[in-house]
Amino acid sequence: MNRAFSLMLIVPALIVSIGVGSSRADELRATGDLGVVVERMTGSLLIVDQSERAAIGRVEGLGDLSHASVVFSPDQQYAFVFGRDGGLTKVDLLIGEIAGRVVQSGNAIGGAISDDGKLVAVSNYEPGGVRVFDASTLELVADIPTGSKTIGLVDAPGRRFVFTLWDLGETWIADFSSGMPQITKITGIGDRPYDALITADGRRYIAGLFGEDGLTALDLWEQQPTPERILAGYGRGEDALPVYKMPHLEGWALAGERFVLPAVGRHEVLWVDARTLEETGRTKTHGQPVFAVARPDGRQVWVNFAHPLNDTVQIIDTPSGEVVHSLKPGPAVLHMEFTPRGHEVWVSVRDAGRIDIYDTRTFEKTGEIAADSPSGIFFTARAHRTGL
């Protein structure tokens, strides 16, 4: 067969291939614009499209989602949902179906996905410890007993997971870079650590303490991280207020060169220098903060509050540290999620049964989506951020 004849055969084949692809273009959907909303009372997940400001599907049968969180595969096709009942559910966002599910404990409190996207870890209250699964098959890879409730589970660079023990006041680092985990145990974290965060660069891990005023920071760049107490006694000399809801520390934010942190049991947020970890100021707020979330550019911080003052959202200007605007979306504002570049924020209003969408520059409401008792909102852009 001569070359000219070969090309005559190849070219029509290419035309057919291109033609088929074009005819399917309207059926294809990318994943970068997608997200999910947890519908906590019905054990379902609402799949949403940011650009369309609309729900495009619902997945049911995910168990107890009364305290649920979500992470995403690197290709953004799969959402891994961690349920309170110990369920780990893998959801295919493109076809809107469950791709796998395992009930791996009696009571779970969140999870994380490794930086290479191959391992999914779940943090457990009952029986405690951390269990790690193959992200593709959901087969068990490792069982790490701790003898304690585990909290504050995050991913860290280098195929590592970091988590903290409520009962023992320790932080453990599980390093999977060489296969089965190598465990580093760090003692002296403090009295009853209840949640934790990791900075976006993967360097600092900060645990909040329920049993004492203050927090504990670890520098994960150190060979053997040493606990450093920060904001010790920030409520000293003041009457303690009842804590209606513990802040979620993954909602803590880096805004410019400062962290902004919800103060446990107090009507204020704390500002902390990100380099020295020293307090630089406080902002009085409407109620006890639950989430203090920075807009992606750090210019604003949006704050919601615990019951009974949970119908309000306040916006704080980062340079001045002052409240510049307040919104009242409705009863039981539970969560806020910014679009990746921060032009909009989505707000779950549980008792009104909807998601409200706001322009972050004008504070105008730009849309709403009906949802069944919505709580957490998670966009697929989280797939490319450490600790989320």
N, C-alpha and C positions, 0 to 999 in steps of 0.2 A: 504494500500500500504506500503510494507516494505521499509526501508531506501536504501537498495542496488538497488531496482528497481527505486526509485526516482532519485538516482544519474545517473542511465543509461539514464533517460530521460533528465536530466539537461546537461550532458556532450555533447551530440550531439547538443543541442541547442546552447551551447557556441561555438562549432566549427563552426556552421553555422554563428553565429553572427560575429566571428572573420574573417571568410572567406569573408563575405560581406564587412566588414571594409577594408580588404586588397585590395579587387578589386576596391574600390573607392579612394585608397590612392593617385593615380595620379591626381584625380579630385579636391582634397582638396588643399586649399591655406591658409597659415597663414597670419596674417595682420601686424606683426611686421616689415616686410621688405618693406612695401608699403609707398607710398607718393602720393601727388597730385601736379600738376602744373596748375596754373591759366592761361587760355588762354583769355586774357582780351578783345580782339576785337570781339571774336566770342561767348562770354558768355558760354564757355565750360571749362571742367575740365579734364585734362589728368591724368590718373592713372598710376603710375610708380612703378617699382620694383627696389630697390637699388642694389641687388646682380646681377640681370640680366642686369642692366644699360639699361633698356628698358621700353618703354611705353607698357602697357598691356590693355588699354581701354580708352575710351573717353565718357564723359557724357555731353550732351548738354541741352540747355534750362534753364540756370541758371541766365538769365537776364544780367544786367549791371555789369560787373566785372572790370570796369576801376580802381577801388580802392577796391580790395577784400582781405579778410583775411579768415583763416580757423582754426578751432579747431576740436579736435577729441574726440569721446566717450572713456571711460576708456578701453573698450575691443578692441578699434582701428578698429572696423568694420565700424563706421559711421564718415563721415566728415560733419561738419556744416559750410556752406559757407555763409559769410556775404557780400552781394552785395551793390554797391553804390545806387541802386534804392530802397533800403529798403527791398530787398528780403532776407529771411532766408531760405536756402535750405539744407535739410538733404540728404546726398548721401551715399548709401550703396556701400562700396568699393569692397565687395566680388562679387556682381552681376553686379556692374557698372551701377546702376540705381538710379534715384531720389526716395527717400523713403518718402519725404514730402516737401512741400514748402508753405511759407506764405509771402506775401508782407506786411510788418508790419509798414512801414512808407514811406515818400516820398524821404528821403535821409539818408542813414546810413553810419557809419564810423567805423565798426568793432564790435567785440563781444567777449564773453568769456563763458566758461563752468565751472560750480561749481565744487569744489573739489570732491564731491560725484558723479558727472556726471549726476545729475538728472535735472539740470536747465541750460538753455542757455539764456544769456542776450545779448541784442543788444543796441548799442550806436547810438543815432540819432542826425542828424543835423536838420532835418525837420520832425516832429514838435519840435524836441528837446527831451530831456529826455531819459529814459532807459525803455525798455520793456523786460520782462522776461517770458520765455516759458518752458513748460514741454519738456524735451529732448526726451521723448518717443513719444509723440503725437503732439508736436508743438502747443498745446493749450496754450492760454495766461494765465499766472499765476499772473503777477503783472504789472501794468503800473505806472511808477514813473516819473511824470512830473517835470521838473526842471526850466522852463522858460529860457532855454539857450541851445545852442549847447553843446553836451556832447562829451568829448574826453577821451583818456587814460583809457578806461574800461578794467579792469583786474579782474581775480579771486584771492581771498585771502583765506587762511585757515579758516575753521570754517563756510563754506557755505556762504561766503561773496563776494560781488562785490564792487570794489572801482572805482570811476570815477570822472572826473573833469569837471568843467563848464567853457567854453571859455569866455562867456560874463560876468560872475559874479566873476571869480577868486576864486572859492570855490572847495573843494573836498568833495564828499559825500561817506559814507560807508553804503551799504545796507546789513544788516545782516538777512539772511533767516534761521538761525539755529532753530528758534522757529515757523516757518511757514511763515506768512506774514512779510514783511521786517520791521525791525527797522532801521531808518535812523539816522546817525550821520553826522552833517554838520560841516565842518571845513573851516573857512573863512581866508582871508589874504594870499592866495596862491601866488598871484602876477598878473601882467598885461598880460592878454590873454594867459593863458596856452594852449599849442597846442597839446601836447601829453605827455604820461607818461609811466613809466615802474614800475614793481615790482621785487624785487630781488628773486632769486630762493628759498630762505628760507621763503619768504612771509613776511619779516619784514619791509623792507624799500620800500616806494613808492615815486618815484621821478618824478616831473612834470617839463617839459621844458617850458620856458616863451618866447613868441614871442615879447611881448611889452617891454621887458627889458633884459639886459644881466644878466644871472644867471639862477638858477634852485631852486626849492623848494623841500625839503625832509620831509617826515613824517615817524615817527617810529610807525608802526602799533601794536607793542607790548605794547605801552602806552594805558592806559584806555581812555584818551582823547588826541589823537595825536596833537602835536603843530608844526606848520610850522617852518622849519629851512632853511633859505636861504643859498645856497652854490654857490660858484663860482660867487658871485655878482660882476658885472662889469668886467667880464673877457675880454671884448673888449674895456674897457675904454681907452681913449686917442688915439684910432686908428680910422681911417676913416672907416665907415661902408661900407661893400660891398653889392651889390644887392644879394638877396637870390633867387637862381634859383629853388631850391626845398628844402622844409623843411625836416630835418632828421627824420627818423622813430625811435622813441625812444625805441621801443621794440628790435631794433637792437643794442642798447647800450649793453655793455658787461662787465662782471666781468672777468678779466684776472689776475689770481694769487690773489694778495691782493689789486689790483687796479681796479677801473672802467676806461674804456676808452670810451669817449663820443665825438660824432661829435660836433664841434663848429658851431653854426648857422651862416651862411654867411661868414665863414672864411675857409681858406685852411689849416686846422689843426685839429687834435684830441687832446682832453684834458685828462690828466691822473689824477685820483682822488683817494686818499687813502680811501679804503672801510670802514675803522673804524672811521676815523676823518672827512671824507668828505671834506678834504682840498686838493687843487690842488698841485700835485707833479711834473708836467712837461707837455710839449706839444711836439707834433710831427708834423712837416710840411708835408703836403700831396700834391698830384697832383692837387686836386681840392677841391670843397666843398663836404665833406663826406655826404653820405646819410645813408648807413649802415656801422657800425663798429662792426663786428661780431667776437667773440672769438672762436677759435677752442675749442672743449669740454674740453681739458686738460688745456686751458688757455695759452699755450706756444706761440701761434700766434694770431694776429688780422688781419682779412681780411677786406679791406675797398673798397667800390665803391663810385662813385661820380655823382654829378648832371650834367645836360647838361650845357655847350657843351663839357665837358671833361669826358663823361660817357662811353667811350670805354675802360677804364682802371680799373684794380684792383691792389691795392698795398697790400703787406703783411708786417706787422710790427712785429718785434721780441719783445716779451713782456719784458724780463729782461732789454734790452738795450733801448727800445723805438725807435729803428731805423727801417727805411724801408729797408728790406733785399731783396725784390724781387718785380718785377712788371710784370703784364700780360696785354695783349691787346686782350681780347676775341672777341671784335667786337662792333658794334654800339648799344648803349642803354643797358648797363648792369644794370638790375633792381634789382636783388635779389641774395642772396647766402644762401645755406643751407648745413650744415655739416651733414654727416652721424653720427649716434649716438655716435660712439667712435672717430670720427674725422679723419679717415684715408683718406676720400675723401671729397671734397666740390663740390656741384652742383651749377652752375651759369647760370642764365637766360640771354640770349642775345636777347632782344626783336626784334630788327630790322634785325637780321640775321635769325630769326625764328628757334632758337634751344636752347637746354640746353647743356652746356659744363661741363664735369666732369674732375676734376683734383686730382691727388695724392698730399696730403698736405705736404708730406715730400720731394718729388723730384720736385714738381710743374709741372710734366709731365701731359699732357692731356691723359686721359685714356678712354674717350668715349664721344659720343654726341648723342642727341636725338632730332629729328625734332619736333617742336611745333609751333603752330600758335600764334604769338605775345605773347610769354610767359612772365609772370611777377613773382608773388609770387610762391615759392617752399616750400612745407610743408611736413615733414615726420611724420609718425604716432607716433614716439617716443615722440613727443610733448605732447601726451596724458598724460604722467606721469611727466610733469614739470609744476610747478606753473607759472602762467603768460603767458603761451604759448598755 
